[in-house]
Amino acid sequence: MDARPDRAPAGDPPTFEPVRAASPGWVAVLLIAGPVLWVAALIVVAFALKYGEVVEIALGVVLVSFLAALAVLIPGRGRRVREEEAS
């Protein structure tokens, strides 16, 4: 039987243990950045409601770039998997 390294062994479930604790300065930055990002999101929503056509164009550009990335990455992954299985 082939052991699968991508599966966790039976027993206790895995737990997350950070490599190191966040420094107090970093925690403070995150506590300030959170509300600032919410305000920025509200501004973006207000812009989107006012200029809907621009948002539609931007979403179209994002969709096309996403599909182009998939078209490039999926065949590359397939080649890599075949190479790994062959070796």
Backbone as a chain_set.jsonl record, in Angstrom:
{"seq": "MDARPDRAPAGDPPTFEPVRAASPGWVAVLLIAGPVLWVAALIVVAFALKYGEVVEIALGVVLVSFLAALAVLIPGRGRRVREEEAS", "coords": {"N": [[0.843, -1.181, 0.0], [0.525, 2.206, -0.802], [1.852, 4.889, 0.902], [0.514, 8.067, 1.575], [1.98, 11.15, 1.528], [0.677, 13.565, 1.767], [-1.389, 13.405, 3.517], [-2.581, 13.683, 6.838], [-1.346, 11.922, 9.693], [-3.213, 9.419, 11.513], [-4.849, 10.182, 14.595], [-4.255, 12.748, 16.988], [-5.675, 15.868, 15.985], [-4.073, 18.191, 13.724], [-2.502, 21.163, 14.949], [-2.234, 24.743, 14.917], [0.764, 26.401, 15.352], [2.387, 29.306, 15.845], [5.491, 30.489, 14.477], [6.799, 32.563, 15.738], [5.72, 34.938, 18.2], [3.645, 37.771, 17.488], [5.014, 41.028, 17.433], [4.468, 43.724, 19.795], [4.37, 46.213, 18.492], [3.726, 45.512, 15.853], [1.214, 44.411, 16.226], [-0.157, 46.7, 17.018], [0.002, 48.205, 14.658], [-1.582, 46.617, 12.987], [-4.041, 46.82, 14.304], [-4.637, 49.462, 13.851], [-4.59, 49.586, 11.075], [-6.731, 47.987, 10.257], [-9.358, 49.343, 10.682], [-8.79, 51.519, 8.973], [-8.6, 50.283, 6.486], [-11.239, 49.427, 6.213], [-12.531, 51.89, 5.913], [-11.379, 52.682, 3.507], [-12.462, 50.699, 1.875], [-15.161, 51.413, 1.983], [-15.04, 53.856, 0.647], [-14.306, 52.954, -1.891], [-16.603, 51.483, -2.544], [-18.489, 53.558, -2.621], [-17.472, 54.974, -4.801], [-17.835, 53.02, -6.744], [-20.612, 52.864, -6.871], [-21.211, 55.34, -7.882], [-19.79, 55.497, -10.296], [-20.5, 53.251, -12.107], [-20.093, 52.109, -14.681], [-17.343, 52.194, -15.108], [-16.478, 50.423, -13.187], [-17.593, 48.05, -14.166], [-16.071, 47.699, -16.504], [-13.541, 47.403, -15.35], [-13.935, 45.014, -13.922], [-14.322, 43.312, -16.064], [-11.769, 43.388, -17.238], [-10.29, 42.22, -15.17], [-11.443, 39.654, -15.16], [-10.724, 38.697, -17.734], [-7.91, 38.722, -17.492], [-7.618, 36.849, -15.45], [-8.595, 34.506, -16.683], [-6.687, 34.288, -18.714], [-4.402, 33.815, -17.186], [-5.088, 31.321, -16.082], [-5.124, 29.818, -18.44], [-2.439, 29.717, -19.024], [-1.21, 28.686, -16.727], [-2.423, 26.171, -16.064], [-1.74, 24.175, -18.1], [1.047, 24.19, -17.631], [1.225, 23.225, -15.017], [0.248, 20.661, -15.421], [2.295, 19.575, -17.026], [4.387, 19.65, -15.142], [3.462, 17.858, -13.175], [3.388, 15.474, -14.644], [6.156, 15.199, -15.139], [7.101, 14.872, -12.519], [5.882, 12.452, -11.839], [7.117, 10.773, -13.642], [9.726, 10.675, -12.788]], "CA": [[0.0, 0.0, 0.0], [1.327, 3.422, -0.977], [1.567, 5.919, 1.907], [0.358, 9.392, 0.97], [2.573, 12.139, 2.425], [-0.155, 14.754, 1.908], [-2.436, 13.138, 4.498], [-2.114, 13.71, 8.233], [-1.479, 10.619, 10.344], [-4.354, 9.29, 12.423], [-4.533, 10.593, 15.965], [-4.646, 14.108, 17.326], [-5.709, 16.757, 14.822], [-2.971, 19.154, 13.722], [-2.788, 22.482, 15.521], [-1.375, 25.811, 14.425], [1.672, 26.994, 16.322], [3.191, 30.287, 15.126], [6.936, 30.403, 14.664], [7.093, 33.514, 16.817], [4.583, 35.798, 18.513], [3.704, 39.094, 16.857], [5.517, 42.063, 18.332], [3.422, 44.696, 20.148], [4.3, 47.236, 17.45], [3.024, 44.952, 14.711], [-0.19, 44.296, 16.63], [-0.708, 48.058, 16.984], [-0.158, 48.565, 13.25], [-2.732, 45.896, 12.464], [-5.252, 47.371, 14.909], [-4.907, 50.743, 13.189], [-4.804, 49.355, 9.647], [-8.042, 47.378, 10.033], [-10.379, 50.363, 10.423], [-8.423, 52.327, 7.804], [-8.967, 49.499, 5.309], [-12.699, 49.478, 6.099], [-12.87, 53.203, 5.353], [-10.984, 52.628, 2.1], [-13.459, 49.87, 1.192], [-16.375, 52.219, 1.843], [-14.784, 54.83, -0.419], [-14.353, 52.213, -3.156], [-18.011, 51.179, -2.817], [-19.121, 54.812, -3.028], [-17.0, 55.218, -6.162], [-18.463, 52.032, -7.621], [-22.018, 53.22, -7.045], [-21.287, 56.553, -8.69], [-19.202, 55.241, -11.61], [-20.731, 51.824, -12.336], [-19.541, 51.646, -15.952], [-15.904, 51.993, -14.928], [-16.32, 49.19, -12.412], [-17.868, 46.936, -15.076], [-14.896, 47.538, -17.364], [-12.461, 46.867, -14.52], [-14.233, 43.607, -13.659], [-14.054, 42.599, -17.312], [-10.313, 43.258, -17.366], [-9.863, 41.227, -14.18], [-11.878, 38.333, -15.63], [-9.885, 38.297, -18.872], [-6.558, 38.405, -17.018], [-7.713, 35.599, -14.693], [-8.699, 33.411, -17.647], [-5.389, 34.162, -19.373], [-3.493, 33.165, -16.234], [-5.45, 29.903, -16.041], [-4.713, 29.195, -19.697], [-0.99, 29.532, -18.996], [-0.772, 27.919, -15.56], [-2.929, 24.791, -16.02], [-0.856, 23.254, -18.849], [2.346, 24.104, -16.96], [1.083, 22.324, -13.867], [0.133, 19.308, -15.963], [3.649, 19.129, -17.407], [5.173, 19.415, -13.933], [2.981, 16.628, -12.539], [3.884, 14.343, -15.444], [7.593, 15.07, -14.897], [7.307, 14.319, -11.181], [5.488, 11.046, -11.848], [8.074, 10.021, -14.446], [11.016, 10.511, -12.087]], "C": [[0.887, 1.242, 0.0], [0.915, 4.459, 0.064], [1.507, 7.274, 1.226], [0.911, 10.434, 1.93], [1.7, 13.372, 2.618], [-1.296, 14.558, 2.901], [-1.837, 13.132, 5.901], [-2.266, 12.318, 8.831], [-2.68, 10.611, 11.276], [-3.925, 9.678, 13.834], [-5.021, 11.992, 16.223], [-4.675, 14.974, 16.075], [-4.557, 17.751, 14.876], [-3.415, 20.494, 14.308], [-1.795, 23.488, 14.965], [-0.54, 26.353, 15.566], [2.552, 27.993, 15.582], [4.672, 30.129, 15.443], [7.371, 31.352, 15.776], [5.864, 34.389, 17.027], [4.762, 37.152, 17.827], [4.176, 40.112, 17.882], [4.389, 43.044, 18.652], [3.273, 45.801, 19.105], [3.509, 46.755, 16.245], [1.535, 44.812, 15.024], [-0.857, 45.673, 16.566], [-0.94, 48.507, 15.544], [-1.394, 47.887, 12.668], [-4.043, 46.436, 13.029], [-5.62, 48.718, 14.3], [-5.27, 50.514, 11.724], [-6.183, 48.775, 9.354], [-9.125, 48.407, 9.76], [-10.067, 51.239, 9.207], [-8.807, 51.582, 6.519], [-10.478, 49.459, 5.114], [-13.144, 50.805, 5.495], [-12.524, 53.226, 3.864], [-11.997, 51.797, 1.303], [-14.759, 50.64, 0.993], [-16.219, 53.268, 0.749], [-14.862, 54.151, -1.781], [-15.799, 51.882, -3.521], [-18.746, 52.435, -3.273], [-18.728, 55.164, -4.461], [-17.704, 54.285, -7.142], [-19.926, 52.373, -7.873], [-22.173, 54.44, -7.943], [-20.826, 56.301, -10.127], [-19.301, 53.749, -11.949], [-20.102, 51.304, -13.611], [-18.052, 51.364, -15.849], [-15.65, 50.692, -14.182], [-16.583, 47.976, -13.297], [-16.673, 46.669, -15.987], [-13.741, 46.922, -16.574], [-12.694, 45.388, -14.214], [-14.004, 42.759, -14.914], [-12.57, 42.374, -17.519], [-9.784, 42.208, -16.399], [-10.237, 39.827, -14.641], [-11.002, 37.84, -16.77], [-8.477, 37.933, -18.407], [-6.546, 37.111, -16.211], [-7.771, 34.409, -15.646], [-7.385, 33.207, -18.406], [-4.377, 33.468, -18.457], [-3.799, 31.677, -16.135], [-4.97, 29.178, -17.296], [-3.214, 28.926, -19.724], [-0.582, 28.568, -17.879], [-1.223, 26.458, -15.571], [-2.068, 23.845, -16.854], [0.53, 23.111, -18.205], [2.309, 23.169, -15.766], [0.977, 20.875, -14.34], [1.486, 18.742, -16.372], [4.485, 18.805, -16.178], [4.754, 18.12, -13.243], [3.46, 15.412, -13.314], [5.376, 14.124, -15.235], [7.861, 14.464, -13.537], [6.941, 12.844, -11.132], [6.481, 10.197, -12.622], [9.383, 9.782, -13.69], [10.887, 9.728, -10.815]], "O": [[1.88, 1.306, 0.724], [-0.246, 4.866, 0.105], [2.356, 7.593, 0.394], [0.383, 10.6, 3.029], [1.945, 14.155, 3.536], [-2.093, 15.474, 3.101], [-0.73, 12.638, 6.118], [-3.218, 11.608, 8.507], [-3.111, 11.654, 11.766], [-2.763, 9.514, 14.207], [-6.08, 12.387, 15.737], [-3.815, 14.843, 15.204], [-4.11, 18.117, 15.963], [-4.571, 20.894, 14.168], [-0.674, 23.142, 14.593], [-1.066, 26.721, 16.616], [3.385, 27.589, 14.77], [5.05, 29.694, 16.53], [8.188, 31.009, 16.631], [5.056, 34.555, 16.113], [5.884, 37.614, 17.616], [3.788, 40.064, 19.049], [3.452, 43.183, 17.866], [2.163, 46.273, 18.861], [2.713, 47.505, 15.68], [0.693, 45.073, 14.165], [-1.994, 45.793, 16.109], [-1.964, 49.12, 15.242], [-2.165, 48.513, 11.941], [-5.045, 46.503, 12.317], [-6.798, 49.071, 14.243], [-6.161, 51.177, 11.193], [-6.749, 49.052, 8.296], [-9.758, 48.358, 8.706], [-10.979, 51.652, 8.491], [-9.289, 52.198, 5.569], [-10.955, 49.456, 3.979], [-14.041, 50.832, 4.653], [-13.298, 53.737, 3.054], [-12.347, 52.158, 0.18], [-15.389, 50.53, -0.059], [-17.163, 53.537, 0.007], [-15.424, 54.711, -2.722], [-16.181, 51.99, -4.686], [-19.542, 52.38, -4.211], [-19.57, 55.604, -5.245], [-18.115, 54.698, -8.227], [-20.422, 52.184, -8.984], [-23.154, 54.557, -8.678], [-21.412, 56.835, -11.068], [-18.28, 53.069, -12.062], [-19.621, 50.171, -13.638], [-17.556, 50.403, -16.437], [-14.721, 49.951, -14.503], [-15.874, 46.975, -13.194], [-16.312, 45.514, -16.209], [-13.049, 46.031, -17.065], [-11.753, 44.595, -14.244], [-13.544, 41.621, -14.825], [-12.155, 41.29, -17.929], [-8.93, 41.398, -16.762], [-9.43, 38.905, -14.525], [-10.581, 36.683, -16.772], [-7.908, 36.946, -18.873], [-5.577, 36.354, -16.272], [-7.073, 33.415, -15.442], [-7.015, 32.072, -18.706], [-3.593, 32.634, -18.908], [-2.882, 30.855, -16.107], [-4.469, 28.056, -17.218], [-2.771, 27.991, -20.39], [0.296, 27.728, -18.075], [-0.473, 25.587, -15.129], [-1.691, 22.786, -16.352], [1.117, 22.029, -18.233], [3.249, 22.41, -15.532], [1.55, 19.972, -13.729], [1.792, 17.58, -16.102], [5.209, 17.81, -16.161], [5.607, 17.366, -12.777], [3.891, 14.426, -12.716], [5.823, 12.98, -15.159], [8.753, 13.626, -13.4], [7.613, 12.063, -10.459], [6.673, 9.024, -12.3], [10.068, 8.789, -13.934], [11.88, 9.51, -10.121]]}, "num_chains": 1, "name": "protein.A"}
